[in-house]
Amino acid sequence: MIVIDASWIVALRDAGDDHHPQAVATSREMANEEAALHPVTLAECLVAPARLGVLEEASAGLRAAFDVTDVDQDAPMRWAQLRAATGLRLPDAIVLDTALHQGARALATFDDSLAARAADHGLEVLGAAAASQ
């Protein structure tokens, strides 16, 4: 399983994004592997579509392409612990927790801080951020 960060989805969907070619290449490489989003990541990815009036379509497309994980009652404690330990912003700590809690092999992101913390926790990092480590 690969857990996906919002930065990676933005790059994949926006041909003008600097990371778009890498996101497309990574997407092809992981085509046969389960890819998951946390509901907070899904919400982050839906802000622009909400502004554009295409929220329902965007949500349906993302839900069709990715598994959206469930949130268990102990998750907020894990998020707080990871945020305190890593200094990551809360949405990034949630993505890292999702990868760790789901037993993911990798995390797809273009966020350098998240990529570094994921690598610190033994996760493979997919995306351009992985090359800069």
N, CA, C and O of each residue as an XYZ file, in Angstrom:
532
protein
N       0.844     -1.189      0.000
C       0.000      0.000      0.000
C       0.883      1.245      0.000
O       1.957      1.282      0.601
N       0.385      2.256     -0.696
C       1.035      3.565     -0.735
C       0.037      4.587     -0.198
O      -1.115      4.620     -0.631
N       0.475      5.410      0.735
C      -0.365      6.492      1.235
C       0.018      7.755      0.477
O       1.197      8.044      0.275
N      -0.987      8.491      0.066
C      -0.809      9.641     -0.814
C      -1.014     10.940     -0.046
O      -1.963     11.071      0.726
N      -0.124     11.893     -0.261
C      -0.208     13.237      0.322
C      -0.862     14.187     -0.684
O      -0.815     13.959     -1.893
N      -1.460     15.236     -0.173
C      -2.131     16.215     -1.037
C      -1.182     16.836     -2.054
O      -1.586     17.099     -3.186
N       0.067     17.075     -1.675
C       1.021     17.694     -2.613
C       1.206     16.828     -3.856
O       1.396     17.347     -4.956
N       1.152     15.523     -3.682
C       1.320     14.618     -4.807
C       0.089     14.645     -5.711
O       0.215     14.644     -6.936
N      -1.093     14.670     -5.110
C      -2.325     14.719     -5.911
C      -2.418     16.030     -6.672
O      -2.798     16.036     -7.843
N      -2.080     17.130     -6.036
C      -2.094     18.436     -6.709
C      -1.169     18.387     -7.923
O      -1.541     18.831     -9.009
N       0.034     17.849     -7.737
C       0.988     17.760     -8.847
C       0.466     16.859     -9.959
O       0.650     17.159    -11.139
N      -0.176     15.767     -9.594
C      -0.704     14.838    -10.588
C      -1.808     15.482    -11.416
O      -1.879     15.269    -12.626
N      -2.661     16.260    -10.780
C      -3.834     16.822    -11.452
C      -3.562     18.131    -12.182
O      -4.365     18.537    -13.023
N      -2.450     18.804    -11.883
C      -2.151     20.120    -12.457
C      -0.947     20.030    -13.387
O       0.194     19.962    -12.931
N      -1.207     20.030    -14.691
C      -0.127     19.919    -15.674
C       0.870     21.069    -15.581
O       1.994     20.946    -16.066
N       0.478     22.181    -14.968
C       1.379     23.314    -14.806
C       2.260     23.234    -13.570
O       3.157     24.059    -13.397
N       2.021     22.265    -12.719
C       2.821     22.095    -11.501
C       4.215     21.592    -11.873
O       4.360     20.738    -12.748
N       5.230     22.122    -11.207
C       6.615     21.716    -11.483
C       6.834     20.210    -11.293
O       7.676     19.616    -11.967
N       6.091     19.603    -10.392
C       6.265     18.186    -10.080
C       5.360     17.270    -10.913
O       5.372     16.052    -10.730
N       4.585     17.848    -11.818
C       3.628     17.054    -12.587
C       4.268     15.868    -13.328
O       3.760     14.752    -13.222
N       5.353     16.070    -14.065
C       5.930     14.919    -14.778
C       6.340     13.780    -13.839
O       6.131     12.609    -14.154
N       6.916     14.123    -12.700
C       7.311     13.094    -11.735
C       6.090     12.399    -11.144
O       6.103     11.184    -10.944
N       5.035     13.161    -10.864
C       3.805     12.568    -10.319
C       3.192     11.598    -11.324
O       2.737     10.520    -10.943
N       3.174     11.965    -12.584
C       2.631     11.087    -13.622
C       3.467      9.813    -13.726
O       2.920      8.713    -13.808
N       4.783      9.963    -13.722
C       5.660      8.789    -13.806
C       5.462      7.879    -12.601
O       5.392      6.659    -12.751
N       5.374      8.457    -11.417
C       5.157      7.671    -10.205
C       3.801      6.981    -10.248
O       3.665      5.834     -9.822
N       2.814      7.677    -10.758
C       1.473      7.101    -10.875
C       1.495      5.857    -11.749
O       0.845      4.861    -11.431
N       2.226      5.909    -12.830
C       2.332      4.743    -13.728
C       3.018      3.577    -13.023
O       2.620      2.423    -13.180
N       4.062      3.892    -12.236
C       4.812      2.849    -11.533
C       3.953      2.139    -10.486
O       4.124      0.942    -10.252
N       3.035      2.868     -9.858
C       2.246      2.280     -8.776
C       0.841      1.885     -9.218
O      -0.043      1.703     -8.381
N       0.633      1.754    -10.509
C      -0.702      1.501    -11.058
C      -1.374      0.257    -10.495
O      -2.598      0.237    -10.361
N      -0.628     -0.758    -10.168
C      -1.221     -2.009     -9.691
C      -1.202     -2.150     -8.175
O      -1.513     -3.218     -7.649
N      -0.844     -1.093     -7.477
C      -0.742     -1.150     -6.028
C      -1.853     -0.325     -5.381
O      -2.261      0.703     -5.920
N      -2.335     -0.775     -4.233
C      -3.363     -0.041     -3.507
C      -2.806      1.311     -3.063
O      -1.699      1.394     -2.532
N      -3.582      2.358     -3.287
C      -3.201      3.708     -2.885
C      -4.301      4.271     -2.003
O      -5.484      4.169     -2.329
N      -3.905      4.869     -0.879
C      -4.882      5.322      0.105
C      -4.696      6.792      0.452
O      -3.590      7.332      0.437
N      -5.830      7.415      0.767
C      -5.869      8.797      1.242
C      -6.526      8.822      2.615
O      -7.450      8.056      2.889
N      -6.048      9.694      3.455
C      -6.738      9.957      4.716
C      -7.865     10.949      4.406
O      -7.720     11.747      3.480
N      -8.973     10.928      5.140
C     -10.057     11.890      4.889
C      -9.609     13.354      4.966
O     -10.153     14.199      4.254
N      -8.639     13.661      5.808
C      -8.132     15.047      5.876
C      -7.415     15.403      4.578
O      -7.542     16.524      4.086
N      -6.666     14.461      4.025
C      -6.002     14.692      2.741
C      -7.040     14.887      1.645
O      -6.904     15.768      0.796
N      -8.074     14.061      1.670
C      -9.162     14.224      0.704
C      -9.742     15.629      0.797
O      -9.958     16.282     -0.225
N      -9.994     16.094      2.009
C     -10.543     17.446      2.200
C      -9.597     18.506      1.651
O     -10.041     19.454      1.003
N      -8.292     18.355      1.902
C      -7.319     19.315      1.368
C      -7.396     19.377     -0.161
O      -7.315     20.452     -0.755
N      -7.554     18.211     -0.781
C      -7.600     18.130     -2.236
C      -8.898     18.664     -2.819
O      -8.974     18.940     -4.016
N      -9.915     18.810     -1.989
C     -11.222     19.259     -2.473
C     -11.473     20.752     -2.298
O     -12.523     21.249     -2.705
N     -10.533     21.472     -1.702
C     -10.728     22.915     -1.491
C     -10.849     23.648     -2.822
O     -11.805     24.396     -3.023
N      -9.906     23.450     -3.730
C      -9.960     24.141     -5.023
C     -11.206     23.745     -5.816
O     -11.878     24.624     -6.356
N     -11.540     22.452     -5.906
C     -12.788     22.102     -6.596
C     -14.022     22.740     -5.958
O     -14.964     23.102     -6.663
N     -14.025     22.879     -4.648
C     -15.164     23.535     -3.983
C     -15.274     24.983     -4.438
O     -16.375     25.480     -4.675
N     -14.137     25.661     -4.562
C     -14.135     27.054     -5.026
C     -14.623     27.170     -6.469
O     -15.236     28.165     -6.856
N     -14.339     26.133     -7.251
C     -14.694     26.142     -8.668
C     -16.091     25.591     -8.937
O     -16.548     25.580    -10.080
N     -16.768     25.134     -7.882
C     -18.117     24.603     -8.050
C     -18.175     23.191     -8.607
O     -19.205     22.786     -9.148
N     -17.091     22.434     -8.487
C     -17.066     21.067     -9.001
C     -16.710     20.066     -7.890
O     -16.035     19.064     -8.125
N     -17.177     20.364     -6.696
C     -16.845     19.553     -5.529
C     -17.295     18.103     -5.677
O     -16.508     17.187     -5.435
N     -18.540     17.882     -6.067
C     -19.069     16.519     -6.175
C     -18.285     15.694     -7.191
O     -17.952     14.537     -6.932
N     -17.996     16.282     -8.332
C     -17.261     15.571     -9.373
C     -15.850     15.226     -8.918
O     -15.372     14.112     -9.129
N     -15.192     16.191     -8.293
C     -13.827     15.966     -7.821
C     -13.796     14.900     -6.729
O     -12.922     14.033     -6.725
N     -14.746     14.966     -5.810
C     -14.811     13.973     -4.741
C     -15.025     12.579     -5.308
O     -14.357     11.629     -4.900
N     -15.944     12.455     -6.237
C     -16.213     11.154     -6.851
C     -14.972     10.619     -7.570
O     -14.666      9.430     -7.486
N     -14.269     11.490     -8.268
C     -13.067     11.072     -8.983
C     -11.971     10.591     -8.049
O     -11.331      9.571     -8.306
N     -11.754     11.324     -6.966
C     -10.719     10.922     -6.011
C     -11.102      9.633     -5.289
O     -10.260      8.762     -5.067
N     -12.365      9.521     -4.930
C     -12.811      8.300     -4.249
C     -12.738      7.077     -5.175
O     -12.527      5.957     -4.710
N     -12.910      7.293     -6.459
C     -12.796      6.187     -7.410
C     -11.337      5.767     -7.605
O     -11.048      4.595     -7.848
N     -10.432      6.722     -7.497
C      -9.021      6.450     -7.748
C      -8.258      5.951     -6.521
O      -7.269      5.230     -6.653
N      -8.718      6.334     -5.329
C      -7.986      6.025     -4.101
C      -8.928      5.478     -3.030
O     -10.105      5.834     -2.977
N      -8.389      4.613     -2.186
C      -9.140      4.162     -1.012
C      -9.044      5.261      0.035
O      -7.958      5.789      0.274
N     -10.151      5.611      0.659
C     -10.152      6.590      1.744
C     -10.189      5.804      3.049
O     -11.098      5.008      3.285
N      -9.192      6.037      3.886
C      -9.057      5.267      5.120
C     -10.078      5.703      6.173
O     -10.651      6.790      6.097
N     -10.284      4.840      7.139
C     -11.149      5.145      8.282
C     -10.309      5.780      9.386
O      -9.087      5.637      9.414
N     -10.980      6.481     10.291
C     -10.322      7.085     11.442
C     -10.774      6.330     12.686
O     -11.970      6.219     12.955
N      -9.809      5.812     13.441
C     -10.157      5.105     14.671
C     -10.064      6.062     15.863
O      -9.505      7.152     15.741
N     -10.601      5.662     16.993
C     -10.705      6.575     18.133
C      -9.364      6.928     18.752
O      -9.269      7.947     19.435
N      -8.326      6.132     18.544
C      -7.006      6.438     19.088
C      -6.173      7.321     18.172
O      -5.096      7.775     18.558
N      -6.659      7.565     16.970
C      -5.899      8.340     15.983
C      -5.480      9.723     16.487
O      -4.317     10.087     16.307
N      -6.353     10.507     17.103
C      -5.925     11.840     17.545
C      -4.722     11.815     18.496
O      -3.892     12.724     18.466
N      -4.625     10.794     19.327
C      -3.464     10.696     20.217
C      -2.191     10.399     19.423
O      -1.129     10.952     19.709
N      -2.306      9.527     18.430
C      -1.140      9.232     17.581
C      -0.727     10.472     16.809
O       0.464     10.752     16.676
N      -1.709     11.225     16.295
C      -1.400     12.440     15.536
C      -0.668     13.449     16.412
O       0.326     14.043     15.994
N      -1.166     13.636     17.622
C      -0.535     14.581     18.540
C       0.891     14.151     18.868
O       1.802     14.978     18.908
N       1.077     12.863     19.099
C       2.416     12.353     19.408
C       3.364     12.556     18.232
O       4.499     12.994     18.417
N       2.906     12.240     17.026
C       3.758     12.422     15.846
C       4.057     13.897     15.595
O       5.183     14.251     15.245
N       3.070     14.745     15.770
C       3.294     16.176     15.574
C       4.311     16.695     16.575
O       5.203     17.463     16.215
N       4.182     16.281     17.831
C       5.123     16.705     18.867
C       6.530     16.175     18.595
O       7.514     16.889     18.787
N       6.624     14.933     18.151
C       7.926     14.300     17.934
C       8.630     14.782     16.672
O       9.858     14.846     16.631
N       7.852     15.122     15.639
C       8.460     15.434     14.340
C       8.459     16.914     13.981
O       9.259     17.355     13.157
N       7.562     17.683     14.599
C       7.425     19.092     14.227
C       6.646     19.307     12.937
O       6.556     20.431     12.444
N       6.082     18.235     12.390
C       5.285     18.369     11.166
C       4.000     19.133     11.446
O       3.495     19.128     12.569
N       3.469     19.797     10.408
C       2.131     20.381     10.508
C       1.156     19.228     10.710
O       1.418     18.103     10.284
N       0.037     19.510     11.359
C      -0.910     18.447     11.688
C      -1.354     17.641     10.465
O      -1.360     16.413     10.546
N      -1.728     18.259      9.334
C      -2.123     17.419      8.186
C      -1.019     16.466      7.735
O      -1.305     15.350      7.302
N       0.233     16.894      7.833
C       1.340     16.020      7.444
C       1.569     14.919      8.477
O       1.885     13.786      8.116
N       1.413     15.246      9.756
C       1.514     14.217     10.796
C       0.426     13.169     10.605
O       0.655     11.983     10.842
N      -0.752     13.600     10.181
C      -1.857     12.668      9.929
C      -1.523     11.750      8.754
O      -1.806     10.553      8.812
N      -0.932     12.286      7.700
C      -0.537     11.458      6.555
C       0.511     10.437      6.986
O       0.419      9.263      6.627
N       1.503     10.877      7.752
C       2.534      9.958      8.226
C       1.927      8.878      9.118
O       2.256      7.700      8.981
N       1.049      9.276     10.023
C       0.387      8.290     10.882
C      -0.408      7.286     10.049
O      -0.391      6.089     10.335
N      -1.086      7.760      9.044
C      -1.872      6.867      8.188
C      -0.969      5.809      7.567
O      -1.298      4.622      7.567
N       0.166      6.243      7.040
C       1.099      5.294      6.427
C       1.606      4.282      7.455
O       1.663      3.085      7.175
N       1.968      4.757      8.629
C       2.490      3.858      9.658
C       1.396      2.926     10.178
O       1.617      1.722     10.310
N       0.243      3.465     10.468
C      -0.856      2.688     11.043
C      -1.424      1.672     10.051
O      -1.864      0.594     10.451
N      -1.417      2.007      8.770
C      -1.945      1.103      7.744
C      -0.903      0.083      7.268
O      -1.219     -0.810      6.483
N       0.329      0.220      7.744
C       1.387     -0.693      7.310
C       1.800     -0.470      5.876
O       2.173     -1.415      5.181
N       1.739      0.771      5.422
C       2.110      1.099      4.042
C       3.600      0.845      3.820
O       4.407      0.938      4.745
N       3.941      0.528      2.593
C       5.351      0.382      2.244
C       5.955      1.716      1.843
O       7.168      1.908      1.925
N       5.084      2.659      1.398
C       5.598      3.913      0.861
C       4.607      5.043      1.072
O       3.427      4.829      1.349
N       5.131      6.256      0.930
C       4.338      7.473      1.011
C       4.692      8.322     -0.205
O       5.872      8.535     -0.484
N       3.697      8.806     -0.927
C       3.914      9.655     -2.102
C       3.693     11.106     -1.706
O       2.598     11.483     -1.287
N       4.734     11.917     -1.841
C       4.660     13.324     -1.458
C       5.719     14.130     -2.186
O       6.725     13.589     -2.646
N       5.481     15.429     -2.283
C       6.485     16.371     -2.761
C       6.858     17.355     -1.654
O       7.531     18.354     -1.910
N       6.429     17.077     -0.441
C       6.741     17.895      0.720
C       8.033     17.366      1.338
O       8.077     16.233      1.819
N       9.078     18.181      1.326
C      10.382     17.730      1.797
C      10.394     17.334      3.273
O      11.029     16.346      3.642
N       9.699     18.091      4.115
C       9.673     17.767      5.550
C       8.971     16.439      5.792
O       9.469     15.596      6.537
N       7.825     16.256      5.169
C       7.098     15.002      5.312
C       7.920     13.844      4.747
O       7.964     12.768      5.343
N       8.561     14.053      3.621
C       9.389     13.001      3.017
C      10.513     12.588      3.965
O      10.781     11.399      4.134
N      11.161     13.559      4.576
C      12.260     13.249      5.496
C      11.771     12.479      6.714
O      12.410     11.516      7.139
N      10.650     12.895      7.274
C      10.121     12.191      8.461
C       9.642     10.793      8.086
O       9.799      9.857      8.870
N       9.064     10.639      6.902
C       8.635      9.312      6.449
C       9.846      8.391      6.310
O       9.811      7.241      6.747
N      10.903      8.897      5.707
C      12.129      8.109      5.567
C      12.703      7.757      6.937
O      13.191      6.645      7.139
N      12.647      8.695      7.874
C      13.113      8.431      9.243
C      12.377      7.248      9.867
O      12.933      6.522     10.690
N      11.123      7.065      9.465
C      10.303      5.983     10.005
C      10.349      4.723      9.134
O       9.553      3.804      9.330
N      11.270      4.680      8.182
C      11.483      3.479      7.389
C      10.572      3.325      6.187
O      10.528      2.254      5.582
N       9.840      4.375      5.828
C       8.969      4.308      4.657
C       9.741      4.699      3.397
O      10.597      5.583      3.430
N       9.431      4.039      2.306
C       9.940      4.477      1.008
C       9.176      5.745      0.643
O       7.972      5.838      0.883
N       9.870      6.714      0.067
C       9.222      7.960     -0.348
C       9.198      8.008     -1.862
O      10.232      7.861     -2.515
N       8.005      8.214     -2.420
C       7.832      8.314     -3.866
C       7.564      9.767     -4.213
O       6.754     10.420     -3.555
N       8.221     10.274     -5.221
C       8.046     11.667     -5.640
C       9.388     12.358     -5.690
O      10.409     11.789     -5.302
N       9.381     13.586     -6.169
C      10.626     14.339     -6.324
C      11.305     14.582     -4.998
O      12.531     14.679     -4.951
N      10.548     14.685     -3.912
C      11.148     14.928     -2.602
C      12.099     13.795     -2.235
O      13.078     14.008     -1.519
N      11.813     12.598     -2.721
C      12.663     11.455     -2.412
C      14.062     11.636     -2.977
O      15.039     11.184     -2.379
N      14.164     12.291     -4.118
C      15.463     12.472     -4.768
C      16.324     13.492     -4.031
O      17.548     13.474     -4.163
N      15.699     14.388     -3.253
C      16.465     15.440     -2.605
C      16.982     15.041     -1.242
O      17.660     15.832     -0.585
N      16.675     13.816     -0.796
C      17.121     13.383      0.518
C      18.566     12.933      0.485
O      19.112     12.532      1.513
